[in-house]
């Protein structure tokens, strides 16, 4: 089963050359037993700069994206589990 949720996570990191990178959009797919949970987050600065209608549109689109990706991930996990149990 897949679930999708909007998040507000941010991540800033530096690579090995010390150039700053800022993650403005983050998508995470997690598995907990048979449950697959898809979340996304948007950098707070970008979130503040978006017009309300843009944020609403982005939220709807990302909801669809995380649902599609989460469902596909769940299908792949289920298939992998069936393949493993079928070879035992």
GROMACS elastic network, one bead per residue, 0.5 to 0.9 nm:
[ bonds ]
;  ai    aj funct       b0    kb
    1    34     6  0.68558   500
    1    35     6  0.53232   500
    1    36     6  0.60052   500
    1    37     6  0.83380   500
    1    70     6  0.83756   500
    1    71     6  0.70532   500
    1    74     6  0.66066   500
    1    75     6  0.88667   500
    2    35     6  0.63236   500
    2    37     6  0.56965   500
    2    38     6  0.72384   500
    2    66     6  0.89379   500
    2    67     6  0.67802   500
    2    68     6  0.87763   500
    2    69     6  0.88243   500
    2    70     6  0.52670   500
    2    71     6  0.52241   500
    2    72     6  0.86704   500
    2    73     6  0.83856   500
    2    74     6  0.65805   500
    3    35     6  0.79051   500
    3    36     6  0.63492   500
    3    38     6  0.58970   500
    3    39     6  0.83210   500
    3    66     6  0.80248   500
    3    67     6  0.65278   500
    3    70     6  0.68393   500
    3    71     6  0.80923   500
    4    29     6  0.89434   500
    4    36     6  0.87288   500
    4    37     6  0.59113   500
    4    39     6  0.56099   500
    4    40     6  0.82071   500
    4    62     6  0.89625   500
    4    63     6  0.63251   500
    4    64     6  0.83597   500
    4    65     6  0.88016   500
    4    66     6  0.55697   500
    4    67     6  0.55145   500
    4    70     6  0.72606   500
    5    37     6  0.77797   500
    5    38     6  0.63289   500
    5    40     6  0.67920   500
    5    63     6  0.69669   500
    5    66     6  0.78113   500
    5    67     6  0.88418   500
    6    38     6  0.85852   500
    6    39     6  0.56367   500
    6    40     6  0.52268   500
    6    41     6  0.63337   500
    6    42     6  0.88568   500
    6    59     6  0.71065   500
    6    62     6  0.77421   500
    6    63     6  0.69982   500
    6    66     6  0.89001   500
    7    26     6  0.87229   500
    7    27     6  0.88433   500
    7    39     6  0.59093   500
    7    42     6  0.72002   500
    8    26     6  0.88539   500
    8    40     6  0.71868   500
    8    42     6  0.54944   500
    8    43     6  0.70261   500
    8    44     6  0.72793   500
    9    25     6  0.84598   500
    9    26     6  0.70992   500
    9    40     6  0.73793   500
    9    42     6  0.63291   500
    9    43     6  0.69228   500
    9    44     6  0.83726   500
   10    22     6  0.83903   500
   10    23     6  0.66145   500
   10    24     6  0.70547   500
   10    25     6  0.77515   500
   10    26     6  0.72731   500
   10    41     6  0.66782   500
   10    42     6  0.65778   500
   10    43     6  0.52628   500
   10    44     6  0.74158   500
   11    21     6  0.89553   500
   11    22     6  0.66410   500
   11    23     6  0.55309   500
   11    24     6  0.79015   500
   11    25     6  0.89900   500
   11    26     6  0.80938   500
   11    43     6  0.79469   500
   12    20     6  0.76864   500
   12    21     6  0.61552   500
   12    23     6  0.59848   500
   12    24     6  0.89186   500
   13    19     6  0.88253   500
   13    20     6  0.64386   500
   13    21     6  0.56395   500
   13    22     6  0.65869   500
   13    23     6  0.80334   500
   14    17     6  0.76052   500
   14    18     6  0.53248   500
   14    19     6  0.58078   500
   14    21     6  0.58749   500
   14    22     6  0.85394   500
   15    18     6  0.54142   500
   15    19     6  0.61986   500
   15    20     6  0.71736   500
   15    21     6  0.75780   500
   16    19     6  0.77723   500
   17    20     6  0.88336   500
   22    43     6  0.84983   500
   23    26     6  0.67741   500
   23    42     6  0.83079   500
   23    43     6  0.70073   500
   24    41     6  0.80387   500
   24    42     6  0.55799   500
   24    44     6  0.83313   500
   24    45     6  0.86437   500
   24    46     6  0.72021   500
   25    40     6  0.72251   500
   25    41     6  0.57868   500
   25    43     6  0.64025   500
   26    39     6  0.81926   500
   26    40     6  0.53669   500
   26    41     6  0.50795   500
   26    42     6  0.64920   500
   26    43     6  0.83964   500
   27    38     6  0.72409   500
   27    39     6  0.57516   500
   27    41     6  0.65798   500
   27    66     6  0.75854   500
   28    37     6  0.81398   500
   28    38     6  0.57428   500
   28    39     6  0.52875   500
   28    40     6  0.62313   500
   28    41     6  0.87178   500
   28    66     6  0.85734   500
   29    36     6  0.69289   500
   29    37     6  0.57191   500
   29    39     6  0.64659   500
   29    40     6  0.87837   500
   29    66     6  0.80692   500
   29    69     6  0.79831   500
   29    70     6  0.64868   500
   29    73     6  0.79905   500
   30    35     6  0.83042   500
   30    36     6  0.56712   500
   30    37     6  0.51643   500
   30    38     6  0.63601   500
   30    39     6  0.83379   500
   30    70     6  0.85750   500
   31    34     6  0.69297   500
   31    35     6  0.57834   500
   31    37     6  0.62922   500
   31    38     6  0.88511   500
   31    74     6  0.83472   500
   32    35     6  0.51671   500
   32    36     6  0.63295   500
   32    37     6  0.78532   500
   33    36     6  0.79200   500
   34    74     6  0.78637   500
   34    77     6  0.85931   500
   34    78     6  0.82589   500
   35    74     6  0.78102   500
   36    70     6  0.62596   500
   36    71     6  0.77717   500
   36    73     6  0.75577   500
   36    74     6  0.60680   500
   37    66     6  0.86599   500
   37    67     6  0.89071   500
   37    70     6  0.65443   500
   38    66     6  0.53795   500
   38    67     6  0.69837   500
   38    69     6  0.76067   500
   38    70     6  0.54999   500
   39    63     6  0.85889   500
   39    66     6  0.66254   500
   40    62     6  0.72677   500
   40    63     6  0.83644   500
   40    66     6  0.73727   500
   41    44     6  0.89154   500
   42    45     6  0.84840   500
   42    46     6  0.70100   500
   42    47     6  0.63747   500
   43    46     6  0.54688   500
   43    47     6  0.61996   500
   43    48     6  0.88067   500
   44    48     6  0.61439   500
   44    49     6  0.86607   500
   45    48     6  0.51859   500
   45    49     6  0.63549   500
   45    50     6  0.89032   500
   46    49     6  0.50387   500
   46    50     6  0.63156   500
   47    50     6  0.54625   500
   47    51     6  0.85231   500
   47    55     6  0.70819   500
   48    51     6  0.79464   500
   50    53     6  0.79881   500
   50    54     6  0.57986   500
   50    55     6  0.58620   500
   51    54     6  0.51090   500
   51    55     6  0.62342   500
   51    56     6  0.86096   500
   52    55     6  0.51227   500
   52    56     6  0.61343   500
   52    57     6  0.86224   500
   53    57     6  0.61298   500
   53    58     6  0.85543   500
   54    57     6  0.50624   500
   54    58     6  0.60552   500
   54    59     6  0.84568   500
   55    58     6  0.50433   500
   55    59     6  0.59894   500
   55    60     6  0.85725   500
   56    59     6  0.50841   500
   56    60     6  0.62503   500
   56    61     6  0.86773   500
   57    60     6  0.51630   500
   57    61     6  0.61909   500
   57    62     6  0.85651   500
   58    61     6  0.50785   500
   58    62     6  0.59464   500
   58    63     6  0.83233   500
   59    62     6  0.52041   500
   59    63     6  0.59608   500
   59    64     6  0.86428   500
   60    63     6  0.50816   500
   60    64     6  0.64218   500
   60    65     6  0.87666   500
   61    64     6  0.51557   500
   61    65     6  0.62246   500
   61    66     6  0.87257   500
   62    66     6  0.59830   500
   62    67     6  0.83019   500
   63    66     6  0.53684   500
   63    67     6  0.61113   500
   63    68     6  0.86567   500
   64    67     6  0.51079   500
   64    68     6  0.61600   500
   64    69     6  0.85897   500
   65    68     6  0.52246   500
   65    69     6  0.60918   500
   65    70     6  0.83201   500
   66    69     6  0.51035   500
   66    70     6  0.56582   500
   66    71     6  0.82723   500
   67    70     6  0.51019   500
   67    71     6  0.59794   500
   67    72     6  0.84790   500
   68    71     6  0.52947   500
   68    72     6  0.61788   500
   68    73     6  0.85764   500
   69    72     6  0.51514   500
   69    73     6  0.60418   500
   69    74     6  0.85557   500
   70    73     6  0.50842   500
   70    74     6  0.61341   500
   70    75     6  0.86435   500
   71    74     6  0.50608   500
   71    75     6  0.62197   500
   71    76     6  0.87149   500
   72    75     6  0.50238   500
   72    76     6  0.62437   500
   72    77     6  0.86273   500
   73    76     6  0.51476   500
   73    77     6  0.61910   500
   73    78     6  0.85989   500
   74    77     6  0.51099   500
   74    78     6  0.60968   500
   74    79     6  0.85590   500
   75    78     6  0.51185   500
   75    79     6  0.61050   500
   75    80     6  0.85439   500
   76    79     6  0.51099   500
   76    80     6  0.60748   500
   76    81     6  0.86004   500
   77    80     6  0.50592   500
   77    81     6  0.61598   500
   77    82     6  0.86236   500
   78    81     6  0.51415   500
   78    82     6  0.62263   500
   78    83     6  0.86375   500
   79    82     6  0.50793   500
   79    83     6  0.61475   500
   79    84     6  0.86683   500
   80    83     6  0.50571   500
   80    84     6  0.62347   500
   80    85     6  0.86730   500
   81    84     6  0.51438   500
   81    85     6  0.61598   500
   81    86     6  0.84521   500
   82    85     6  0.51822   500
   82    86     6  0.59342   500
   82    87     6  0.87162   500
   83    86     6  0.51118   500
   83    87     6  0.64681   500
   84    87     6  0.54504   500
   84    88     6  0.66814   500
   85    88     6  0.54691   500
